[in-house]
């Protein structure tokens, strides 16, 4: 497997696990924060809720994109190897 596709898969798995964790626990965390801080911090809780919701909703699509990138890299890895033979800059980068 190409090293870049390994990194893509690794990050995709991390994002899926973190997204699943956030899907389960973020509503409870926000509810606990609103109870603990009270009505005076309602504006802050709303902002935290929006930020965490945006993070939750972007983790799965990002993970899917990373998996797609890994598939494409694996599909074209033979042509990536040939380009390093003809391009000295790509050859130096592949050696690192």
C-alpha positions in Angstrom: 0.0 0.0 0.0 1.2 3.5 -0.8 2.3 5.5 2.3 -0.1 8.3 1.5 -3.1 6.0 1.1 -2.1 4.5 4.5 -2.3 7.9 6.1 -5.6 8.6 4.4 -7.1 5.4 5.8 -5.7 6.0 9.2 -7.2 9.5 9.4 -10.5 8.2 8.0 -10.7 5.6 10.8 -9.8 8.2 13.4 -12.5 10.6 12.1 -15.2 7.9 11.9 -14.4 6.8 15.5 -14.4 10.4 16.8 -17.5 11.2 14.8 -19.3 8.3 16.4 -18.2 9.3 19.8 -19.4 12.8 19.2 -22.7 11.7 17.8 -23.4 9.8 21.0 -22.0 12.1 23.7 -22.2 15.7 22.5 -25.9 16.2 23.2 -25.4 14.9 26.7 -22.4 17.1 27.2 -24.2 20.2 25.9 -27.2 19.4 28.2 -24.9 19.0 31.2 -23.1 22.3 30.4 -26.4 24.2 30.2 -27.6 22.7 33.5 -24.3 23.4 35.2 -23.7 27.0 33.9 -27.4 27.9 34.2 -29.4 30.4 32.1 -26.7 33.1 32.3 -24.5 31.2 29.9 -27.2 30.3 27.4 -25.4 32.3 24.6 -22.1 30.5 25.2 -23.8 27.1 25.3 -25.5 27.8 22.0 -22.2 28.7 20.4 -20.5 25.6 21.8 -23.4 23.5 20.5 -23.1 25.0 17.0 -19.4 24.4 16.9 -19.7 20.8 18.1 -22.6 20.1 15.7 -20.6 21.5 12.8 -17.7 19.2 13.8 -19.9 16.2 14.0 -21.5 16.8 10.6 -18.2 17.3 8.9 -16.3 14.2 10.2 -18.1 11.5 8.2 -17.9 13.3 4.9 -14.3 14.1 5.4 -13.6 10.5 6.3 -15.4 9.3 3.2 -13.3 11.7 1.1 -10.1 10.4 2.6 -11.2 6.8 1.8 -11.9 7.9 -1.7 -8.5 9.5 -2.0 -6.9 6.3 -0.8 -8.7 4.3 -3.4 -7.6 6.7 -6.1 -4.0 6.7 -4.9 -4.0 2.9 -4.9 -5.5 2.9 -8.4 -2.9 5.3 -9.8 0.1 4.2 -7.8 1.8 2.5 -10.7 1.7 5.8 -12.7 2.9 7.7 -9.6 5.9 5.4 -9.5 6.8 6.0 -13.1 6.6 9.8 -12.7 9.3 9.6 -10.0 11.6 7.9 -12.5 11.3 10.6 -15.0 10.9 13.6 -12.7 13.9 14.3 -10.4 11.9 16.4 -8.0 9.3 13.7 -7.5 12.1 11.1 -7.1 13.6 13.2 -4.2 10.2 13.6 -2.6 9.5 9.8 -2.8 12.8 9.0 -1.2 11.9 11.1 1.9 
